[in-house]
């Protein structure tokens, strides 16, 4: 096992039910006098956005709200948000929501006072200095964006998703308040929770895996195995919600430490072309991709199987088969759709998906084994046959 690692994280992270109530005092103590609060329409309707705004206002911080952020943003969407934030000229950006909102918040931290465009960064320009104080408040437990150096944005003009990765994107403050996830609907709880599981499992199997990554990944997997079903069946279970939020955060740290691989490489073209939500596409792919990856690292497979209840002394199954069965059972129990056809994917589209996934060498080269085009095609084809 590799013991060397390099972990960059937020300057400060606060976790606990009700921890969002500290935001005003923390920002005020850092000299913040004005803030732009970023959210999507769902967060605004939930009342969470108003709560954050009121907490800031109560601390004499001038607040401007940008409340039309898209769920699966592309470069034009981010440019529109960035233009609004540049006009506001805030001391701080507070991003409240799911991974896409948090990623936009991170981009604002380096671009608000810069003349660079997002495409400039994708085309190799240096990421500007982190110039705007940034707060990330996740309201879903899945993306782990609050813990990563990554911003993942669709590039419609190039029919792909791109990743901007730099330590300058890391936030100044992360607030992990499980109470803010209590109103999350069961379906989104399920798919975002599976997203966190994908992060943890992929990073655990990553070629860059190391001692700290493995420690965090296994803790995340244990929490998800214990609490995801509970959080979906009873959204008011604060203990399950806390487990999932912490698991998501740990899995996000794993992305920084080791990185994801084949599941995400195959997921991206589904999101870019068919606008399938990221957690949904990851969830569908996970069991089928793991049928290949689990065979590459049998010792690690046994450890994950044990997180899901495998007992070698009392089981007639091998860890590999037990875990595959558990992953498929999890999708059934969470009522997650596994049919690509239901999202508009056609048989003649499979080849373009295969090519797009195979060409994503940033992720595919980090997979524990080399997946060939026929193997990738077989996964997509099986999902075309699902009902």
C-alpha positions as CSV (number, residue, x, y, z in Angstrom):
1,X,0.0,0.0,0.0
2,X,1.3,3.5,-0.9
3,X,1.8,5.6,2.2
4,X,2.7,8.8,0.5
5,X,-0.1,11.3,-0.1
6,X,-0.8,15.0,-0.7
7,X,-4.1,16.2,0.6
8,X,-5.4,19.8,0.2
9,X,-8.7,20.7,1.8
10,X,-10.8,23.6,2.9
11,X,-9.4,26.2,5.3
12,X,-12.1,25.3,7.8
13,X,-14.9,22.7,8.0
14,X,-17.7,22.8,10.5
15,X,-20.1,19.9,10.9
16,X,-23.2,19.2,13.0
17,X,-26.9,19.6,13.0
18,X,-27.6,23.4,13.2
19,X,-24.0,24.3,12.2
20,X,-25.3,26.6,9.4
21,X,-26.3,29.0,12.2
22,X,-22.6,29.8,12.7
23,X,-22.2,31.3,9.2
24,X,-22.9,34.9,10.1
25,X,-20.4,35.0,12.9
26,X,-17.7,33.2,11.0
27,X,-18.0,35.5,8.0
28,X,-18.2,38.6,10.1
29,X,-15.0,37.6,12.0
30,X,-13.3,37.3,8.6
31,X,-14.2,40.9,7.7
32,X,-16.9,40.0,5.2
33,X,-19.3,42.8,4.6
34,X,-21.1,41.6,1.4
35,X,-22.0,38.2,0.0
36,X,-23.5,36.7,-3.1
37,X,-25.6,33.7,-2.3
38,X,-25.8,31.1,-5.1
39,X,-28.6,28.5,-5.3
40,X,-31.0,26.8,-7.7
41,X,-34.7,27.2,-7.7
42,X,-35.2,24.0,-5.6
43,X,-33.1,25.4,-2.8
44,X,-35.0,28.7,-3.0
45,X,-38.4,26.9,-2.8
46,X,-37.2,24.7,0.1
47,X,-36.6,27.8,2.3
48,X,-32.9,26.9,2.8
49,X,-31.7,29.8,0.7
50,X,-33.8,32.2,2.7
51,X,-32.5,30.8,6.0
52,X,-28.9,31.4,4.9
53,X,-29.7,34.9,3.6
54,X,-31.4,35.8,6.9
55,X,-28.5,34.5,9.0
56,X,-26.1,36.6,7.0
57,X,-28.3,39.7,7.1
58,X,-28.6,39.3,10.9
59,X,-24.8,39.6,11.1
60,X,-25.0,42.9,9.1
61,X,-23.7,41.4,5.9
62,X,-25.2,42.8,2.7
63,X,-26.7,39.9,0.7
64,X,-27.4,39.5,-3.0
65,X,-29.0,36.4,-4.3
66,X,-28.5,34.5,-7.6
67,X,-31.2,31.9,-7.5
68,X,-31.4,30.5,-11.1
69,X,-28.4,28.1,-11.2
70,X,-29.0,25.0,-13.4
71,X,-28.8,21.5,-12.0
72,X,-26.4,20.2,-14.8
73,X,-24.6,23.4,-15.9
74,X,-22.7,24.0,-19.1
75,X,-20.2,26.7,-19.9
76,X,-22.8,29.3,-21.1
77,X,-24.8,28.8,-17.8
78,X,-21.7,29.4,-15.7
79,X,-20.7,32.4,-17.7
80,X,-24.2,33.9,-17.0
81,X,-23.8,33.3,-13.3
82,X,-20.3,34.7,-13.3
83,X,-21.4,37.8,-15.1
84,X,-24.0,38.5,-12.3
85,X,-21.5,37.9,-9.6
86,X,-18.9,40.2,-11.2
87,X,-21.5,42.9,-11.2
88,X,-22.3,42.4,-7.5
89,X,-18.6,42.5,-6.6
90,X,-19.1,40.6,-3.3
91,X,-16.5,40.0,-0.6
92,X,-17.7,36.4,-0.4
93,X,-19.6,33.9,-2.5
94,X,-21.8,31.5,-0.6
95,X,-22.9,28.4,-2.7
96,X,-25.8,26.5,-1.3
97,X,-27.0,23.3,-3.0
98,X,-25.8,20.2,-4.8
99,X,-22.5,19.6,-6.6
100,X,-23.2,21.8,-9.6
101,X,-23.9,24.8,-7.5
102,X,-20.8,24.2,-5.4
103,X,-18.7,23.8,-8.5
104,X,-19.9,27.1,-9.8
105,X,-19.1,28.7,-6.4
106,X,-15.6,27.4,-6.6
107,X,-15.1,28.8,-10.1
108,X,-16.4,32.2,-8.8
109,X,-13.7,32.1,-6.1
110,X,-11.0,32.4,-8.8
111,X,-12.8,34.2,-11.7
112,X,-14.9,36.9,-10.0
113,X,-11.9,39.3,-10.1
114,X,-10.2,37.9,-13.1
115,X,-10.6,38.6,-16.8
116,X,-10.2,34.9,-17.7
117,X,-13.2,32.9,-19.0
118,X,-14.0,29.4,-18.1
119,X,-13.0,28.2,-21.6
120,X,-9.6,29.8,-21.0
121,X,-9.1,27.5,-18.1
122,X,-10.2,24.4,-20.0
123,X,-7.8,25.4,-22.8
124,X,-4.8,25.5,-20.4
125,X,-4.7,29.0,-18.9
126,X,-3.4,29.1,-15.4
127,X,-6.2,29.1,-12.7
128,X,-6.2,32.6,-11.2
129,X,-5.5,33.3,-7.6
130,X,-8.3,32.5,-5.2
131,X,-9.5,36.1,-4.6
132,X,-13.0,35.8,-3.3
133,X,-13.8,34.2,0.1
134,X,-15.9,31.1,-0.6
135,X,-18.3,29.2,1.5
136,X,-19.7,25.9,0.3
137,X,-22.9,24.4,2.0
138,X,-23.9,21.1,0.5
139,X,-27.6,20.2,0.7
140,X,-27.2,16.8,-0.8
141,X,-25.0,13.9,0.4
142,X,-23.3,12.6,-2.7
143,X,-21.1,14.8,-4.8
144,X,-18.5,15.6,-2.2
145,X,-17.7,18.7,-4.2
146,X,-17.1,20.7,-1.0
147,X,-14.0,18.5,-0.4
148,X,-12.5,18.5,-3.8
149,X,-10.2,20.7,-6.0
150,X,-12.4,19.9,-9.0
151,X,-15.1,21.8,-10.9
152,X,-16.9,19.6,-13.5
153,X,-18.7,21.6,-16.2
154,X,-20.3,20.5,-19.4
155,X,-18.9,22.0,-22.6
156,X,-21.9,21.8,-25.1
157,X,-19.8,23.2,-28.0
158,X,-17.5,20.3,-27.6
159,X,-20.1,17.7,-26.6
160,X,-18.2,16.7,-23.5
161,X,-17.6,17.5,-19.8
162,X,-14.4,19.1,-18.6
163,X,-12.7,19.2,-15.3
164,X,-10.8,22.1,-13.9
165,X,-8.6,20.8,-11.1
166,X,-6.5,23.1,-8.9
167,X,-6.0,23.7,-5.2
168,X,-7.0,27.3,-5.7
169,X,-10.6,26.1,-6.1
170,X,-10.7,24.8,-2.5
171,X,-13.2,26.8,-0.3
172,X,-12.4,28.9,2.7
173,X,-15.3,27.4,4.7
174,X,-17.4,24.3,4.4
175,X,-20.5,23.9,6.5
176,X,-21.9,20.3,6.8
177,X,-25.3,20.6,8.4
178,X,-27.3,17.3,8.0
179,X,-30.5,19.2,9.0
180,X,-30.3,20.9,5.6
181,X,-30.7,17.5,3.9
182,X,-33.8,16.4,5.8
183,X,-36.2,17.7,3.1
184,X,-34.3,16.0,0.2
185,X,-36.7,13.7,-1.7
186,X,-36.2,9.9,-1.5
187,X,-35.2,9.7,-5.2
188,X,-32.5,12.3,-5.0
189,X,-31.3,10.9,-1.7
190,X,-30.9,7.6,-3.4
191,X,-29.0,8.7,-6.5
192,X,-26.7,11.2,-4.7
193,X,-26.0,8.6,-2.0
194,X,-25.0,6.1,-4.8
195,X,-22.8,8.9,-6.2
196,X,-20.9,9.0,-2.9
197,X,-20.6,5.2,-3.0
198,X,-19.2,5.4,-6.5
199,X,-16.6,7.9,-5.4
200,X,-15.5,5.8,-2.4
201,X,-15.3,2.5,-4.3
202,X,-13.6,3.9,-7.4
203,X,-11.0,5.8,-5.3
204,X,-10.4,2.7,-3.2
205,X,-9.6,0.8,-6.4
206,X,-7.7,3.7,-8.0
207,X,-4.2,3.2,-9.2
208,X,-3.3,6.3,-7.1
209,X,-4.8,4.8,-3.9
210,X,-2.8,5.4,-0.7
211,X,-3.1,4.8,3.0
212,X,-5.2,7.9,3.9
213,X,-7.4,7.4,0.8
214,X,-8.2,3.8,1.8
215,X,-8.9,4.8,5.4
216,X,-11.4,7.4,4.4
217,X,-12.9,5.3,1.6
218,X,-13.7,2.4,3.8
219,X,-15.2,4.6,6.5
220,X,-17.4,6.2,3.8
221,X,-18.5,2.8,2.4
222,X,-19.3,1.5,5.9
223,X,-21.5,4.6,6.6
224,X,-23.3,4.3,3.2
225,X,-23.9,0.6,3.6
226,X,-25.4,1.2,7.1
227,X,-27.4,4.4,6.4
228,X,-28.3,4.9,2.7
229,X,-31.4,2.7,2.8
230,X,-32.4,4.3,6.2
231,X,-32.0,7.9,4.8
232,X,-34.2,7.0,1.7
233,X,-36.9,5.2,3.7
234,X,-37.0,7.8,6.5
235,X,-35.7,11.2,5.4
236,X,-36.1,12.6,9.0
237,X,-33.6,10.1,10.4
238,X,-30.9,12.7,11.4
239,X,-28.4,10.0,12.3
240,X,-28.6,8.4,8.8
241,X,-28.5,11.9,7.2
242,X,-25.4,12.7,9.3
243,X,-23.7,9.4,8.2
244,X,-24.4,10.1,4.5
245,X,-23.2,13.7,4.7
246,X,-20.0,12.7,6.4
247,X,-19.5,9.8,4.0
248,X,-20.0,12.1,1.0
249,X,-17.4,14.5,2.5
250,X,-14.9,11.7,3.1
251,X,-15.4,10.3,-0.4
252,X,-14.8,13.8,-1.8
253,X,-11.5,13.9,0.0
254,X,-10.8,10.6,-1.6
255,X,-11.3,12.2,-5.1
256,X,-8.5,14.6,-4.2
257,X,-6.3,11.9,-2.9
258,X,-6.7,9.2,-5.5
259,X,-9.4,10.1,-8.2
260,X,-12.2,8.2,-9.8
261,X,-12.0,6.1,-12.9
262,X,-14.1,3.9,-15.2
263,X,-17.6,4.5,-13.8
264,X,-17.2,8.2,-14.1
265,X,-15.6,8.0,-17.5
266,X,-18.7,6.1,-18.7
267,X,-21.1,8.3,-16.9
268,X,-19.9,11.7,-18.4
269,X,-21.2,11.1,-21.9
270,X,-24.6,10.0,-20.6
271,X,-24.8,13.4,-18.8
272,X,-23.5,15.5,-21.6
273,X,-25.6,13.9,-24.4
274,X,-28.8,12.7,-22.6
275,X,-28.7,15.0,-19.5
276,X,-29.0,12.0,-17.2
277,X,-28.4,13.3,-13.7
278,X,-24.8,12.4,-12.6
279,X,-25.8,10.4,-9.6
280,X,-28.3,8.4,-11.6
281,X,-25.9,7.5,-14.3
282,X,-23.2,6.5,-11.8
283,X,-25.6,4.4,-9.9
284,X,-26.7,2.5,-13.0
285,X,-23.1,1.8,-14.1
286,X,-21.6,0.9,-10.8
287,X,-22.5,-2.9,-10.5
288,X,-21.7,-3.6,-14.1
289,X,-18.3,-1.8,-14.1
290,X,-17.5,-3.4,-10.8
291,X,-18.0,-6.8,-12.3
292,X,-14.6,-6.1,-14.0
293,X,-12.9,-4.1,-11.4
294,X,-13.5,-6.3,-8.4
295,X,-11.6,-9.1,-10.0
296,X,-8.5,-7.0,-10.2
297,X,-8.1,-6.5,-6.5
298,X,-9.6,-9.5,-4.6
299,X,-8.2,-8.4,-1.1
300,X,-9.8,-5.0,-1.4
301,X,-13.0,-6.6,-2.7
302,X,-13.2,-8.7,0.4
303,X,-12.9,-5.6,2.6
304,X,-15.7,-3.8,0.8
305,X,-17.9,-7.0,0.9
306,X,-17.4,-7.0,4.7
307,X,-18.6,-3.4,4.9
308,X,-21.9,-4.8,3.4
309,X,-22.1,-7.6,5.8
310,X,-20.1,-10.4,4.2
311,X,-19.0,-13.1,6.7
312,X,-16.4,-15.5,5.2
313,X,-17.1,-18.0,8.0
314,X,-20.8,-18.2,7.3
315,X,-21.2,-17.6,3.6
316,X,-21.0,-20.0,0.8
317,X,-20.4,-17.2,-1.7
318,X,-17.1,-15.7,-2.7
319,X,-16.7,-12.0,-1.7
320,X,-16.8,-10.9,-5.4
321,X,-20.2,-12.5,-6.0
322,X,-21.6,-11.4,-2.7
323,X,-20.7,-7.8,-3.3
324,X,-22.0,-7.8,-6.9
325,X,-25.3,-9.2,-5.6
326,X,-25.4,-6.5,-2.9
327,X,-24.8,-3.7,-5.4
328,X,-27.7,-4.9,-7.6
329,X,-29.9,-5.4,-4.6
330,X,-29.1,-1.9,-3.4
331,X,-30.4,-0.4,-6.7
332,X,-33.6,-2.5,-6.4
333,X,-34.2,-1.5,-2.8
334,X,-33.6,2.2,-3.7
335,X,-35.9,2.0,-6.7
336,X,-33.2,3.4,-9.1
337,X,-33.9,3.1,-12.8
338,X,-31.3,1.0,-14.6
339,X,-32.7,1.3,-18.2
340,X,-30.8,3.5,-20.6
341,X,-33.7,3.3,-23.1
342,X,-35.9,5.0,-20.6
343,X,-33.6,8.1,-20.9
344,X,-33.8,8.2,-24.7
345,X,-30.6,6.3,-25.5
346,X,-30.9,4.3,-28.7
347,X,-29.0,1.2,-29.8
348,X,-27.3,3.2,-32.6
349,X,-26.0,5.6,-30.0
350,X,-24.0,3.0,-28.1
351,X,-20.9,3.3,-30.3
352,X,-20.5,7.0,-29.7
353,X,-20.8,6.4,-25.9
354,X,-18.1,3.8,-26.1
355,X,-15.7,6.0,-27.9
356,X,-16.3,9.0,-25.6
357,X,-15.8,6.9,-22.5
358,X,-12.7,5.1,-23.9
359,X,-11.1,8.4,-24.9
360,X,-11.4,9.9,-21.4
361,X,-7.9,8.8,-20.5
362,X,-7.7,11.1,-17.5
363,X,-10.2,8.7,-15.8
364,X,-9.7,5.4,-17.7
365,X,-5.9,5.4,-17.1
366,X,-6.7,5.5,-13.4
367,X,-8.8,2.3,-13.5
368,X,-7.3,-0.7,-11.8
369,X,-7.4,-2.6,-15.1
370,X,-7.5,-1.6,-18.7
371,X,-11.1,-1.7,-20.0
372,X,-11.2,-2.4,-23.7
373,X,-13.8,-1.0,-26.1
374,X,-15.6,-4.4,-26.3
375,X,-15.9,-4.4,-22.5
376,X,-17.2,-0.9,-22.3
377,X,-19.6,-1.7,-25.1
378,X,-20.8,-4.7,-23.1
379,X,-21.7,-2.6,-20.1
380,X,-23.7,-0.1,-22.1
381,X,-25.4,-2.9,-24.0
382,X,-26.5,-4.6,-20.8
383,X,-27.9,-1.3,-19.5
384,X,-29.8,-1.0,-22.9
385,X,-31.4,-4.4,-22.1
386,X,-32.4,-3.4,-18.5
387,X,-36.1,-2.7,-17.9
